[in-house]
Amino acid sequence: MLIDKLDQYIEDNYYSFAMPGHKRNKNILNKALPYDRDITEIRGFDNLNDPKTIFKDMEDKLKEIYKSFDFIISTNGSTCGILSSIRTLTRKNKNILVQRNSHKSVYNAIEIFNLDADFIDLLIDCDIAYDIDYDDLENKLKNKDYSAIVLTSPSYEGFMLNLKRIRKISKNTKIILDMAHGSHLILDKLYDELDFDIAITSFHKNLSALTPAGGVIINNKSIDKKEVRRNMAIFQTSSPSYIICQSIDDMIDNFQKFYMLYNSLNENLDDLYNIKLSNLKFINNKNKDKSKILISCKNTNINGNDFSNFLYKKKIEVEMVSYSYILLLSSIFNQKKDFNKLKQTIINMDKNLSYKKDSFDFSYKIPKRALSINDALRRKKKIVDFNNADKKISGSFIYAYPPGIPLIVPGEIFDIDIISNIKNLLEQSVQLNIEKGGFIILD
Ligand SMILES: Cc1ncc(COP(=O)(O)O)c(C=O)c1O
């Protein structure tokens, strides 16, 4: 085990004339930081970018845990795994089909690998994307030959796709699954390794390893694992953090205990979801990972910011705030007392609220495309006033945060509906990354 080996190394008290530069010297440096456990690929220790001993052993254990054909550890989060997986699978065919509300790293992959991306439409309710449009997916697959489909399940908010249905529709097209928010699903029957060809997950989001620990789960023997790893070594630092790796080691060592903790988490969650609310509302359904607690304050006299400010005053930290809901992330490491505090605070708050009709509903449509993202980003750009952008080609991404859906991406064409939707969102104080003077368009 990596941790045991390091314990021994520390005890042996070597004089360090190797990296890192801090030399484990705590005379000056802050004693609270883990300098003594921070090493690099010194004698007897392994290289994560070409694992042969300790890291190979860790990857073999993760392979067993995730019941997969192969596993590659990432010390650069899911971001690195997403870039590597997409690059590997799109070497021969640049056409890719992508869920519209994909993470920025997917859009970065489209840009840097110069991919020709089409987007799968979303279904929206309560201002959140809760699923994809399966008919849209099927139609797009009929009309083009894609190297891969990039999907996200569970989403940031916890919504799960019907991956079995997608498997049937997609036939032989490979599925790259962004499972950044689902490393813990292996503790549940919600995880099925047969649902994807390659998945990328972040241990730091829902399990115990330190930020940004993650990994790539390969489940199709035909995927060139060496090429995925070569790409990981391209996008990942050449000095992967041993501190992060030890936290992965610790996670692996404790994994069996996680199943019990997951049962307790579910009991606590059931208890929470059972409380009767008059104004606030839990957003939940059977296709949702319930550890992502979504509470809507739509049609009440407060907005999401008021809601989260109130919780913060009561010392409750939330994950994300939107104008009409908040997201709280729970994990197997939350304790009963955390849930009691949350429960009581929400009950008290709910009592003091009243009904107020909310006329705003988030909506969006995918604009028509003139150019690929990469082509558009390389063109000369200028800013036009909002009112003069109709039929112009966007030179930038405009995101609505939350729910994290791009309203337009570089190369897509503004139309009157999109412009008026953006104006509406601005009126609702939805966070949009827009220049002050107007929209960035191609010159
Ligand atoms: C859906 C999704 N995918 C991928 C990532 C990237 O994960 P990481 O921070 O581990 O690189 C994130 C980050 O929040 C995310 O929300």
PDBQT file of the ligand as one rigid body, heavy atoms in Angstrom, charges set to zero:
ROOT
HETATM    1  C1  LIG A 501     -20.588  17.642 -15.047  1.00  0.00    +0.000 C 
HETATM    2  C2  LIG A 501     -19.129  17.873 -14.723  1.00  0.00    +0.000 A 
HETATM    3  N1  LIG A 501     -18.207  17.196 -15.416  1.00  0.00    +0.000 NA
HETATM    4  C3  LIG A 501     -16.894  17.363 -15.176  1.00  0.00    +0.000 A 
HETATM    5  C4  LIG A 501     -16.453  18.235 -14.207  1.00  0.00    +0.000 A 
HETATM    6  C5  LIG A 501     -14.976  18.391 -13.972  1.00  0.00    +0.000 C 
HETATM    7  O1  LIG A 501     -14.613  17.726 -12.800  1.00  0.00    +0.000 OA
HETATM    8  P1  LIG A 501     -13.224  18.012 -12.037  1.00  0.00    +0.000 P 
HETATM    9  O2  LIG A 501     -13.445  19.207 -11.181  1.00  0.00    +0.000 OA
HETATM   10  O3  LIG A 501     -13.008  16.764 -11.232  1.00  0.00    +0.000 OA
HETATM   11  O4  LIG A 501     -12.182  18.210 -13.064  1.00  0.00    +0.000 OA
HETATM   12  C6  LIG A 501     -17.384  18.956 -13.456  1.00  0.00    +0.000 A 
HETATM   13  C7  LIG A 501     -16.918  19.902 -12.418  1.00  0.00    +0.000 C 
HETATM   14  O5  LIG A 501     -17.617  20.441 -11.626  1.00  0.00    +0.000 OA
HETATM   15  C8  LIG A 501     -18.772  18.785 -13.725  1.00  0.00    +0.000 A 
HETATM   16  O6  LIG A 501     -19.694  19.472 -13.059  1.00  0.00    +0.000 OA
ENDROOT
TORSDOF 0
